[in-house]
């Protein structure tokens, strides 16, 4: 399952370490954001967002529901720092950004904290998905470092760590949102999206069963179904839905917003499939293995659609094999079929379609939220 992050800047290990040492801030200042954030404002927001992580982590490490001792507290502390804040954080930051765009005015300290807390709930959920996903896929690297379960002292303890990460989300929601009128809707939203994501992962896994490699199962419709459920809902719809609930909106009145975001998520995953093959590992943060893993990638689906019988035979004989020469043959075929050009056409068409849908929405504030999301991923390189 290739559940990737959107793109801001990947921290170096040194930057990551330093940021995590900053103590939780005293909430004494407000932060003004505009629809065109300056680099300074964006940096200020990210700094405040990371401070909230420290607060939430401290609360969880002192959760009265469990009697921590030194070793268990140290384990959770290390596990959280390794898996939760080390990515690009776009999902989480997008909650704050979306809420500000909906409000259209200065955010108070409380609003910044609550929006950030919701953003971190998504980052926690993301970490849970990725820890278990890496085990299922047998992956080696994530975000430019070894997968958590690959660390010598971790191994399959990572499976339980994934469960702990998942259970942290409702504890954060309960502590900070229980008294809010939208609390039940928030809990229901996270439960719904988690179910959709896990179900999408299930479709992906049973489509690529070991020992049952059958490319005839792969089609654009199957690919879209997998992508919609395992990526689009939690990566695109969830951050905006959190902001809408915090703003006092009824999600039932925003079905069109959900549809646009799901379409955007599909576009994002097609980009991800493309970058898995054609992106530079040092840029995207991992070594692409979709070909070896027999993934139902957009690239192989398009190749099957465009290939002649001889070329299809090459795919059937080489796709899903770990042998480097087989991987090279598949990539060579991708180049012969000009899948890079096909992707560029797809990207251009998708962008125009999304812009048209977004500009058809009656609310300028909602348009701003959706355009902000689209702007983060259009022509991304990682």
C-alpha positions as CSV (number, residue, x, y, z in Angstrom):
1,X,0.0,0.0,0.0
2,X,1.6,3.2,-1.1
3,X,0.2,5.6,1.3
4,X,2.4,8.6,0.7
5,X,2.4,12.1,2.0
6,X,1.8,15.3,0.1
7,X,4.7,17.6,-0.4
8,X,6.3,20.4,1.7
9,X,9.9,19.9,2.7
10,X,11.3,16.7,4.2
11,X,13.3,17.4,7.3
12,X,16.8,16.3,7.7
13,X,17.4,14.1,10.7
14,X,19.2,17.0,12.4
15,X,16.4,19.4,11.8
16,X,13.9,16.8,12.9
17,X,15.8,16.2,16.1
18,X,16.1,19.9,17.0
19,X,12.5,20.6,16.3
20,X,11.4,17.8,18.6
21,X,13.4,19.3,21.5
22,X,11.4,22.6,21.5
23,X,9.2,22.7,24.6
24,X,5.4,23.2,24.2
25,X,4.7,27.0,23.8
26,X,2.7,29.2,26.0
27,X,-0.4,30.2,24.0
28,X,0.0,33.9,24.1
29,X,0.0,35.1,20.5
30,X,-2.3,34.8,17.5
31,X,-1.2,33.9,14.0
32,X,-2.6,35.6,11.0
33,X,-2.7,33.6,7.8
34,X,-3.8,34.6,4.4
35,X,-4.7,32.6,1.3
36,X,-1.2,33.4,0.0
37,X,1.0,32.5,3.0
38,X,4.5,34.1,2.9
39,X,7.4,31.7,3.7
40,X,7.7,33.4,7.1
41,X,4.1,32.7,7.9
42,X,4.3,29.2,6.7
43,X,7.4,28.6,8.8
44,X,5.7,30.1,11.8
45,X,2.7,27.9,11.3
46,X,4.8,24.8,11.0
47,X,6.7,25.7,14.2
48,X,3.5,26.1,16.1
49,X,2.2,22.9,14.6
50,X,5.3,21.0,15.9
51,X,4.9,22.5,19.3
52,X,1.4,21.0,19.5
53,X,2.9,17.6,18.7
54,X,5.1,18.0,21.8
55,X,2.0,18.8,23.9
56,X,0.0,15.8,22.6
57,X,3.0,13.5,23.0
58,X,3.5,14.6,26.6
59,X,-0.2,14.0,27.4
60,X,-0.1,10.5,25.9
61,X,3.1,9.6,27.8
62,X,1.3,10.5,31.0
63,X,-2.1,9.0,30.1
64,X,-3.6,8.0,33.5
65,X,-5.3,5.0,31.8
66,X,-2.0,3.1,31.8
67,X,0.7,2.9,34.4
68,X,3.9,3.7,32.5
69,X,7.3,2.6,33.8
70,X,10.6,3.9,32.5
71,X,11.1,1.4,29.7
72,X,7.6,1.6,28.3
73,X,7.6,5.4,28.4
74,X,11.0,5.5,26.6
75,X,9.8,3.0,24.0
76,X,6.6,5.0,23.2
77,X,8.6,8.3,23.2
78,X,11.1,6.9,20.6
79,X,8.4,5.1,18.6
80,X,6.3,8.3,18.2
81,X,9.3,10.5,17.3
82,X,10.4,8.0,14.7
83,X,7.0,7.4,13.0
84,X,4.7,10.4,13.5
85,X,6.4,13.8,12.8
86,X,9.1,12.9,10.3
87,X,7.2,13.3,7.1
88,X,6.1,16.3,5.2
89,X,3.1,16.9,7.4
90,X,0.8,18.3,4.7
91,X,-2.2,16.3,5.8
92,X,-2.0,17.8,9.3
93,X,-1.1,21.3,8.2
94,X,-3.9,21.3,5.7
95,X,-6.5,21.2,8.6
96,X,-5.1,24.5,10.0
97,X,-4.8,26.0,6.5
98,X,-8.3,24.9,5.5
99,X,-9.9,26.2,8.7
100,X,-8.2,29.6,8.3
101,X,-9.4,29.8,4.7
102,X,-13.0,28.9,5.7
103,X,-12.9,31.5,8.5
104,X,-11.2,34.1,6.4
105,X,-9.8,35.9,9.4
106,X,-7.2,35.8,12.2
107,X,-7.0,32.6,14.1
108,X,-7.0,32.6,17.9
109,X,-4.5,30.6,20.0
110,X,-7.3,28.1,20.8
111,X,-8.3,27.7,17.2
112,X,-4.7,27.1,16.1
113,X,-4.3,24.5,18.9
114,X,-7.5,22.7,18.1
115,X,-7.0,22.7,14.3
116,X,-3.4,21.5,14.9
117,X,-4.6,18.7,17.2
118,X,-7.0,17.5,14.5
119,X,-4.1,17.7,12.0
120,X,-2.0,15.6,14.3
121,X,-4.8,13.0,14.6
122,X,-4.5,12.6,10.9
123,X,-0.7,12.3,11.1
124,X,-1.1,9.7,13.9
125,X,-3.5,7.8,11.7
126,X,-1.1,8.0,8.8
127,X,1.7,6.7,11.0
128,X,-0.5,3.7,12.0
129,X,-1.2,2.9,8.3
130,X,2.4,3.2,7.3
131,X,3.9,1.1,10.1
132,X,1.6,-1.8,9.3
133,X,1.8,-1.2,5.6
134,X,5.5,-1.5,5.6
135,X,5.3,-4.9,7.4
136,X,2.7,-6.2,4.9
137,X,4.8,-5.0,1.9
138,X,8.1,-6.1,3.4
139,X,9.4,-2.6,2.6
140,X,12.9,-1.5,3.5
141,X,12.8,2.3,3.6
142,X,10.3,5.0,4.5
143,X,10.9,8.7,4.5
144,X,14.6,8.2,3.7
145,X,15.3,5.9,6.7
146,X,14.8,2.2,7.5
147,X,11.2,1.2,8.1
148,X,10.4,1.0,11.9
149,X,10.0,-2.8,11.9
150,X,13.4,-3.1,10.2
151,X,15.2,-1.7,13.3
152,X,17.1,-4.5,15.1
153,X,15.3,-4.1,18.4
154,X,11.8,-3.6,17.0
155,X,10.9,-6.3,14.5
156,X,7.3,-7.5,14.9
157,X,6.8,-5.4,18.0
158,X,5.9,-2.8,15.3
159,X,2.6,-4.5,14.8
160,X,1.6,-3.7,18.4
161,X,3.1,-0.2,17.9
162,X,0.7,0.3,15.0
163,X,-2.2,-0.5,17.2
164,X,-1.0,1.9,19.9
165,X,-0.7,4.7,17.3
166,X,-4.3,3.9,16.1
167,X,-5.6,4.0,19.7
168,X,-3.9,7.4,20.4
169,X,-6.3,9.1,17.9
170,X,-9.5,8.7,19.9
171,X,-7.7,9.6,23.1
172,X,-6.6,12.9,21.6
173,X,-10.1,13.5,20.3
174,X,-11.7,12.7,23.7
175,X,-9.3,15.0,25.7
176,X,-9.6,18.0,23.5
177,X,-13.0,17.8,21.7
178,X,-15.3,15.9,24.0
179,X,-17.1,19.2,25.0
180,X,-17.5,20.4,21.4
181,X,-20.8,20.1,19.6
182,X,-19.1,18.3,16.7
183,X,-17.3,15.7,18.8
184,X,-19.5,12.8,17.8
185,X,-19.2,13.8,14.2
186,X,-15.4,13.9,14.5
187,X,-15.3,10.4,16.0
188,X,-17.7,9.1,13.4
189,X,-15.6,10.7,10.6
190,X,-12.3,9.1,11.7
191,X,-14.0,5.7,12.1
192,X,-15.5,5.9,8.7
193,X,-12.3,7.0,7.0
194,X,-10.3,4.3,8.7
195,X,-12.7,1.7,7.6
196,X,-12.6,3.0,4.0
197,X,-8.8,3.0,4.0
198,X,-8.5,-0.5,5.5
199,X,-11.0,-1.8,3.0
200,X,-9.0,-0.2,0.1
201,X,-5.9,-1.9,1.4
202,X,-7.8,-5.2,1.4
203,X,-8.8,-4.7,-2.2
204,X,-5.2,-4.0,-3.1
205,X,-3.8,-7.0,-1.2
206,X,-6.2,-9.6,-2.5
207,X,-5.7,-8.3,-6.1
208,X,-1.9,-9.0,-5.6
209,X,-2.1,-12.3,-3.8
210,X,1.3,-14.1,-3.7
211,X,1.2,-17.1,-6.1
212,X,-1.8,-15.8,-7.9
213,X,-0.3,-13.2,-10.2
214,X,-2.8,-12.5,-12.9
215,X,-2.5,-9.2,-14.8
216,X,-6.0,-9.9,-16.3
217,X,-7.4,-8.7,-13.0
218,X,-5.9,-5.3,-13.5
219,X,-8.0,-2.4,-15.1
220,X,-8.4,1.3,-14.7
221,X,-11.7,0.7,-12.8
222,X,-10.0,-1.6,-10.2
223,X,-7.1,0.8,-9.9
224,X,-9.5,3.7,-9.3
225,X,-11.4,1.7,-6.7
226,X,-8.3,0.9,-4.8
227,X,-7.0,4.4,-4.9
228,X,-10.3,6.0,-3.9
229,X,-10.6,4.0,-0.7
230,X,-7.1,3.5,0.5
231,X,-5.7,7.0,-0.3
232,X,-8.2,9.6,-1.4
233,X,-10.5,9.6,1.6
234,X,-7.9,9.9,4.4
235,X,-5.4,12.0,2.5
236,X,-7.7,14.5,0.9
237,X,-11.2,14.4,2.2
238,X,-10.4,13.9,5.9
239,X,-8.3,17.1,6.5
240,X,-11.0,19.3,4.8
241,X,-13.8,17.5,6.5
242,X,-12.1,18.1,9.9
243,X,-11.9,21.8,9.1
244,X,-15.5,21.9,8.0
245,X,-16.8,20.3,11.2
246,X,-14.7,22.6,13.3
247,X,-16.2,25.5,11.4
248,X,-19.7,24.3,12.2
249,X,-20.6,22.8,8.9
250,X,-22.8,19.7,8.3
251,X,-20.8,17.3,6.1
252,X,-24.0,16.0,4.4
253,X,-24.2,19.5,2.8
254,X,-20.8,19.1,1.2
255,X,-21.0,16.0,-1.0
256,X,-19.6,17.9,-4.0
257,X,-16.6,18.9,-2.0
258,X,-16.0,15.2,-1.1
259,X,-16.3,14.3,-4.8
260,X,-13.7,16.9,-5.9
261,X,-11.3,15.8,-3.1
262,X,-11.7,12.1,-4.0
263,X,-10.9,13.0,-7.6
264,X,-7.9,14.9,-6.5
265,X,-6.8,12.0,-4.4
266,X,-7.0,9.8,-7.5
267,X,-4.9,12.2,-9.4
268,X,-2.4,12.3,-6.5
269,X,-2.1,8.5,-6.5
270,X,-1.5,8.3,-10.2
271,X,1.3,10.8,-9.7
272,X,2.6,8.5,-6.9
273,X,2.5,5.5,-9.2
274,X,4.4,7.4,-11.8
275,X,7.0,8.7,-9.3
276,X,7.5,5.1,-8.0
277,X,9.0,4.2,-11.4
278,X,10.3,7.5,-12.8
279,X,11.1,9.5,-9.6
280,X,14.5,9.7,-8.0
281,X,14.7,7.7,-4.7
282,X,16.8,10.5,-3.1
283,X,13.9,12.9,-3.8
284,X,10.8,10.8,-3.1
285,X,12.4,9.3,0.1
286,X,12.1,5.6,-0.8
287,X,13.1,3.1,-3.5
288,X,10.1,2.3,-5.8
289,X,9.1,-1.3,-5.8
290,X,5.7,-1.4,-7.5
291,X,7.0,-3.5,-10.4
292,X,8.6,-6.1,-8.1
293,X,5.6,-6.1,-5.8
294,X,3.1,-6.7,-8.6
295,X,1.2,-3.6,-7.7
296,X,-1.9,-2.6,-9.5
297,X,-0.2,0.6,-10.6
298,X,-1.6,3.1,-13.0
299,X,1.5,2.5,-15.2
300,X,0.9,-1.2,-15.7
301,X,-2.8,-0.7,-16.3
302,X,-2.0,1.9,-19.0
303,X,0.7,-0.3,-20.4
304,X,-1.8,-3.2,-20.7
305,X,-4.2,-0.8,-22.4
306,X,-1.7,0.4,-25.0
307,X,0.5,-2.7,-25.6
308,X,0.3,-5.0,-28.5
309,X,0.2,-8.8,-28.0
310,X,4.0,-9.2,-28.0
311,X,4.4,-6.3,-25.5
312,X,1.7,-7.8,-23.2
313,X,3.7,-11.1,-23.2
314,X,6.7,-9.1,-22.0
315,X,4.6,-7.7,-19.1
316,X,3.1,-11.1,-18.2
317,X,6.6,-12.7,-18.2
318,X,8.4,-10.0,-16.2
319,X,5.9,-8.0,-14.1
320,X,6.0,-8.9,-10.4
321,X,9.5,-10.5,-10.4
322,X,12.2,-9.4,-8.0
323,X,14.9,-10.1,-10.7
324,X,16.5,-6.8,-11.7
325,X,16.6,-7.8,-15.3
326,X,12.9,-8.4,-15.3
327,X,12.3,-5.0,-13.7
328,X,14.5,-3.4,-16.4
329,X,12.5,-5.0,-19.2
330,X,9.3,-3.6,-17.7
331,X,10.7,-0.2,-17.5
332,X,12.1,-0.4,-21.0
333,X,8.6,-1.3,-22.2
334,X,7.2,1.7,-20.3
335,X,9.6,3.9,-22.1
336,X,8.7,2.3,-25.5
337,X,5.1,3.0,-24.8
338,X,5.9,6.6,-23.9
339,X,4.1,6.4,-20.5
340,X,5.9,9.5,-19.4
341,X,4.1,11.4,-22.2
342,X,0.8,9.6,-21.4
343,X,1.2,10.7,-17.8
344,X,1.8,14.3,-18.8
345,X,-1.4,14.3,-20.8
346,X,-3.3,12.8,-18.0
347,X,-1.9,15.3,-15.5
348,X,-2.9,18.2,-17.7
349,X,-6.4,16.9,-18.4
350,X,-7.0,16.1,-14.7
351,X,-5.8,19.6,-13.6
352,X,-8.2,21.3,-16.0
353,X,-11.1,19.1,-14.9
354,X,-10.4,19.8,-11.2
355,X,-10.1,23.5,-11.7
356,X,-13.4,23.6,-13.6
357,X,-15.2,21.6,-10.8
358,X,-13.6,23.8,-8.1
359,X,-14.6,27.1,-9.7
360,X,-18.2,25.8,-10.0
361,X,-18.6,25.7,-6.2
362,X,-20.7,28.7,-5.0
363,X,-18.4,29.4,-1.9
364,X,-15.3,31.4,-2.6
365,X,-13.9,30.2,0.7
366,X,-14.4,26.5,-0.2
367,X,-12.8,27.2,-3.6
368,X,-9.8,28.6,-1.8
369,X,-9.5,25.5,0.3
370,X,-9.7,23.2,-2.7
371,X,-7.3,25.3,-4.8
372,X,-4.8,25.3,-1.9
373,X,-4.9,21.5,-1.9
374,X,-4.5,21.3,-5.7
375,X,-1.6,23.7,-5.7
376,X,0.3,21.5,-3.3
377,X,0.3,18.5,-5.6
378,X,0.2,19.8,-9.2
379,X,3.4,18.8,-11.0
380,X,5.0,17.6,-7.7
381,X,8.3,15.7,-7.9
382,X,8.0,13.8,-4.6
